[in-house]
Amino acid sequence: MRTPGLVDLQVNGFAGIDFNSGTVTPTEIDRALEAMLATGVTLCLPTIITAHQDELAQRLKALDTAISASRLGPLMCPGYHLEGPFLNPAPGYAGCHPPEAMTAVDPTLVDRLEGALSRPILLVTLAAEVEGATALIATLATAGRVIALGHSAADFDQVGTAADAGATLSTHLGNGLPQQLHKLVNPLFAQLAEDRLWATFIADGIHLHPKALRSLLRAKGLDRSILVTDAVSAAASQPGDHPFAGMTVELRTDGSVRQPGVANLAGSALCLDEAVRNLVAWGLASPREAVALASDNPLAALEPALRARGITPDRGEIEWSDDLAVTRIRLGPIERRFGPVANLDIRQPPDA
């Protein structure tokens, strides 16, 4: 099977490299992106999570400088995803984001941050219920950015208002939520019910039980669903401790990534080709449908922001084996061929 390259809208780091470190180098960027190429990813949005405003500026500037000076960055990274700081700081909603750095909306922050960068902030995740969110969504949408809802307690009315203002996406739907919610009136159902929102999902069998993912995909529809990794530096790495945005996170032998001693998940170690294989193995999509959720759909969701800035990225192409291993990838002048992959990591459902 031959398809366009995969597109990851949410990747915080990869192969031991933390995009949120504030000290990332061009060599490290190339190491991470080379490893991502081996998983079929040809385009990605390096993602910076919640931090105090001076830290956000420093981390984005360091990342942007490294990408600009790297070999693969200009080909693979058309812009950035800013996840926070306008999120819900309550327990369960905050996830591993530092709640002390979350604030009411600053309507000028995104423009100020982008002003120091050579490539744009294309995607912003925020909570629709945060003070000032509706006006900011309208401003960001008018400026040609994609706005996603995430780490949010927004109810049906607030989600509808956010979509009216220009929000078009849900970030890692089903996650960034408390373990206990009202059985029907909750942010998950509110975002599933809003047909104007695409939804991204982390299909690792850890963030979402495969059978729960089946229900979510049925509700949202495959044509409005997107696979992301939310990967941190632990992805494509060995179990143990790894850096992430000033924290230490632990990649455990079960594949989960958590802060030591904390139950909450802290990003993932998922690779996007693994997510594609998982969807097929769990009977949730055909091979071409699963690939579309990781290639055509994310690019379509991002397209308004790319078009607003005159960006037409090279999607490249992938050749897949019958068991959905990436055997060849091309991106511009770059071509890589890969041999058979033994013991492909297809995560089994917990009750398999």
Secondary structure, DSSP 8 states (H G I E B T S, - for coil): -EEE-EEEEEESEETTEETTSS---HHHHHHHHHHHHTTTEEEEEEEEE---HHHHHHHHHHHHHHHHHSSSHHHH-S-EEEE-SSS--STTTSTTS-GGG--S--TTHHHHHHHT-SS-EEEEEE-TTSTTHHHHHHHHHHTT-EEEE-S----HHHHHHHHHHT--EESSTT-SS-S---SSSSHHHHHHH-TT-EEEEE-SSSSS-HHHHHHHHHHH-GGGEEEE--B-TTTTS-SEEEEETTEEEEE-TTS-EE-TT--SB-SB---HHHHHHHHHHTTSS-HHHHHHHHTHHHHHHHHHHHHHTT------EEEE-TT--EEEEEETTEEEE----TT------TT-
